């Protein structure tokens, strides 16, 4: 046991450096996904509520397809399909290409889930408020931004928070296309990296990274939910 502890202390700087690099890649994928999926999900929700039937059906088919298939399969298809089937690598080579493919896959996947949350939040607002706005001479856009928006945000914060926490953990799936996120970095020491082979203990540290980050996000989102209590 003493020998194991001494070995771990000697290897710790190398392991932490690798995990920090992997965690930065995880954070980058997380923030890029949110930046793309949150607004795209809102646009998709408008399509799924559209009075134009073909657009509504097409949007709901898209949402059903994305939500009905595993994210891992979507990652593999998005990354390998252009090269294997179209004979053209549209993502570019190296880590940058893998990150681009992963980010687009995550944005498309999470925008579908966010769209349903948005739709539930918007449709959960009493119709009478829209009717009152129209009677007062407000345009639909004014009614949405000045009457519905903050109420919708209040309603969707809990389910959106849950999806955001899930996103943090789902970023680990990007290792399926060899994106060097934190799980990939921790697992690499089992196979041999920087002279360290057969070490499983770095994986426990990856769990600690996730635990701390998820705890911070849960606290921040909880604070946001309390601030929005005014709009109940």
N, C-alpha and C positions, 0 to 999 in steps of 0.2 A: 504493500500500500504506500509506504514511504517513497519507494522508487517511482511509483506511478505519479504521486504528487509532485515529486521533483521533476519528472519528465514533462508533466503538464505545465509547470511553472517556466520551464525552459522554452517550451513551444508556444506559450501564451501570446507573446508579442506578434509572432508570425500569424497565428490563428486570428487574433483580433484585427490585424490589418486586413486580412482577406475578408473577414466577416463585415468589417466596416465598408469596404469597397462594394461587397454584395448588397449590403443594406442600402447604400446610396442608390444603387441601380433599382432596388425594390421601391424606394421612395419616389424615384423619378417615374417609374412605370405607374405608380399609384396616382401621383398628381396629374400626369398627362392624361390618364384615363378619366379622372374626375373632370378635368378641364374640357375634355371632348364629349363625354357621355352625358353630363348634366344638361347642357344646352341642346344637344341632339335629341335627348329623351323628351324634352319639352316639345320640340318640333314634331317628333313622331306622335306624341300624345294628341296634338292638334289634328294630325292626319287620321288617327283612329277615332276621333270624335267628329270628323268632317261630315257635313250633310251630303257631300258628293260621294255617292255609294261606291263607285269603283276605287276611289282613293282610300276610303274607309276599309274596304275589303282587302285591298293590297297591303295596307299598313298592318292590319291585324294578322294577315297571313305571314308577313315578315316577322312580327313580334312572336307569333306562335312558333315559327321555325327556329328562331334564335333561342327562345326560352325552352323549346322542346328537345334541344340537342346539347350534349356536354360541351363545356368551354374547351376542354382539352382537344376534342375532335375539331372544333372550329380553329384552334391554334394550328393544328397540324395541316388542315386544309388550306388555310390562308398562307402559311409559310411555304408549303411544298407544292401546292397546285400550280402556281405560275411556272415554276421550273420544270416539273415533271410532265405536265400536260401541255402547257403552252410553249414549252422550250424557251422560256425567257425569264430570267431572274430580275423581277421588278423591285426587289427589296434592297439590292446591293449586298455586298459581301461583309463578312465580319460581324462584330458585335452590334454595330450600328444598324445593319440590315435586320438582324434578329430582333432588335429592340423595336424597330419600326413596325415589323410584322406583328409582334406581340401587342404593341400599343393599339394598332388598328383593330386587332381581334378583340381586345378588352373593351375598347370604346363601343364597338358594334354590339357586343354582348350586353354590356351594362346599360347602354342606352335603351335597349328593349325593356329591361326590368324597370329602369327609372320612368319610362313612358307610362307604364301601367300604374305606377305610384302617382305620377302627376295626374293621370286621368281620373283615378279614384279621388284625389284631393279636389280636383276641379268640379267633378260631378257631385261631390258630397256637399257642396255649398248650395243652400236653398235657392231654387229657381226664382223665388220672389224677389231676391236682391237684384237679379238681372232685369226683371220686369220693372222694378222700381227705378232702376237706372235709365231704362229706355223711356219711361214716362217723364223723367226729368230732362230728357233730351240728350243724354250721354250716348256716345258711340260705343260699339262693342269693345273696341280697344281700350277706351277710357274706363269702361266697366271692369275689364279684366285687370288693368294695372292699378286702378284707384280703389276698387271695391273687393275684388276676388283674390288678388295676388297674395297679400299678407295672410289672409285666412287660409289660403291653400298651403302656404309655406308652413304655417302652424300645424296643419293636419298631416303634412307629409314628412315632417322632421323625424318622428320615430321610425317609420319604415325605411326612409332614406338612410338614417343612421345605421340601421341594421345592415343594409346593403353595403355601406361604406366599410363597416367592420369586416364583412365577408370579403370585400375586395382586397383588403390588406392580406388576408390569408390566401386568396385565390392567386395573387401575384406569384406564388410559389409554383403554379402550374407552368409558368413561362420556361422553366428549366427543361420542359419536354422538347423545346426547340433549341436547347443549349444556351439560353440566355443566362448570363452569369449573375443571377440574383443571389440572395443570401442563402437559400437552401442549397443551391448549386455549390456555393462556396464552402458551406459546411460539409456537404457530402463528398467534396473533392478530397478531403483529408482521409476518407476511408479508402479511397482508391490509390492515393499517393500524390502528394503535392508538397513542394518545398521541403522535400526530405522527410515528410511525415506520412506514414502509411498505416492503415488499419486502425485509425483513431476515430471512435464514434462520439467522444465527449464534445467535440465542437458543435454537433447537432443540438445538444442541450442548450448551448449558448444562443443558437439561432432562435430557439423557442423563447428565450428571455427577451431577445430583441422584439419579437412579435408581441409578447405580453406587455412590455413597457409601452410600445407604440399604440397598441389597441387601448390600453388603459388611458393614455393621454387623449386619444380621440374620443373615447367614451365620455371623459370628463368635459371636454370642450363642447361636444354635441349636447350633453346634458345641460350645460350652461346656456347654450343657444335655445334649447327647448323652454327653459324657465323664463328667458327674456321674452319669448313669444307668447307667454301666457296672457299677455294683455289683449291678444286678438281672439280669445276664446268667445 
